[in-house]
Amino acid sequence: QAQLVEFGGGLVQAGGSLRLSCAASGSIFSINYMGWYRQAPGKQRELVATVTSGGSTRYSDSVKGRFTISSDNAKKTVYLQMNSLKPEDTAVYYCAANIGLGNVYWGQGTQVTVSE
């Protein structure tokens, strides 16, 4: 079993920045990839960005050029630096980790609110 804990959500004005972090703990032999997803009210959960253990990254088109995902494999931690935030980035952001044979674990979510 693995547990994911997210930090760093909050309220920010449009154009501002926030940094999210997520630490994995528990019985983890190997992490295949970690990532961030988000869910806005009334919408489905969507991919924001992922990073593999080898460092390959993937971003949704809506955040490319504004968000940067990174990871510290030794600390089993993933980060999401969010710059030039827009009101449409408002959502609950969830950390996810694909571990071992492909089991996916989720964090509890952290609220990000971007005001006009």
QUINORLIN-V112858 format. One record per residue. RES is the residue in one letter. PSI is psi in radians with two decimals (none if undefined). OMEGA is omega in whole degrees, -180 to 180 (NA if undefined). NEAR is the number of other ideal C-beta (glycine too) atoms within 10 Angstrom. Layout:
# QUINORLIN-V112858
res: <RES/RES>
psi: <PSI/PSI>
omega: <OMEGA/OMEGA>
near: <NEAR/NEAR>
This chain:
# QUINORLIN-V112858
res: <Q/A/Q/L/V/E/F/G/G/G/L/V/Q/A/G/G/S/L/R/L/S/C/A/A/S/G/S/I/F/S/I/N/Y/M/G/W/Y/R/Q/A/P/G/K/Q/R/E/L/V/A/T/V/T/S/G/G/S/T/R/Y/S/D/S/V/K/G/R/F/T/I/S/S/D/N/A/K/K/T/V/Y/L/Q/M/N/S/L/K/P/E/D/T/A/V/Y/Y/C/A/A/N/I/G/L/G/N/V/Y/W/G/Q/G/T/Q/V/T/V/S/E>
psi: <2.52/2.64/2.46/2.31/2.22/2.63/2.67/0.01/3.03/-2.87/2.30/2.66/2.71/2.39/-0.18/-3.03/2.66/2.68/2.15/2.58/2.72/2.16/2.31/2.48/2.95/-2.80/1.50/2.02/-0.78/2.51/2.15/-0.84/2.77/2.76/3.12/2.40/2.84/2.70/2.02/2.76/2.27/0.09/2.84/2.73/2.38/2.69/2.40/-0.99/2.64/2.74/2.30/2.97/-0.40/-0.08/0.02/2.40/2.76/2.39/2.64/2.68/-0.54/-0.29/-0.09/2.35/-0.23/-0.61/2.58/2.20/2.48/2.92/2.74/1.76/-0.66/-0.62/-0.05/0.80/2.44/2.55/2.69/1.89/2.11/2.02/2.86/0.84/2.55/2.73/-0.56/-0.09/-0.12/2.19/2.98/2.19/2.25/2.37/2.50/2.60/2.29/2.02/2.49/-2.09/0.22/0.21/2.39/2.25/2.61/2.56/3.13/-0.24/2.58/2.36/2.31/2.14/2.19/2.06/2.76/none>
omega: <177/176/178/179/-178/177/166/178/178/-179/-180/176/177/-177/-179/-176/172/176/176/173/-178/-179/177/178/179/-178/-176/177/179/177/180/174/173/-178/179/174/178/179/176/-180/178/-179/178/175/-178/177/171/-179/175/176/179/178/178/177/178/-177/179/-178/169/-179/-175/-178/-180/180/180/-178/176/177/177/-178/173/-174/-179/-180/-178/-175/176/-178/173/175/-176/179/179/-176/-179/178/-179/173/179/-176/166/-178/-178/172/177/177/175/-167/174/-177/175/176/-179/178/-177/171/-176/180/177/-175/172/180/-180/-178/-179/NA>
near: <9/18/14/22/14/21/14/16/16/12/12/17/10/13/10/14/12/21/12/23/18/25/16/20/12/11/9/15/8/10/20/16/19/26/24/27/21/23/14/14/7/5/9/7/15/12/15/24/22/21/23/15/13/8/9/9/14/14/19/15/6/14/22/10/9/15/22/16/21/14/21/11/14/6/10/19/19/29/18/25/15/25/14/13/22/14/11/10/22/18/22/18/24/20/26/21/23/18/23/13/8/7/11/12/18/14/22/11/17/22/11/22/15/20/11/6>
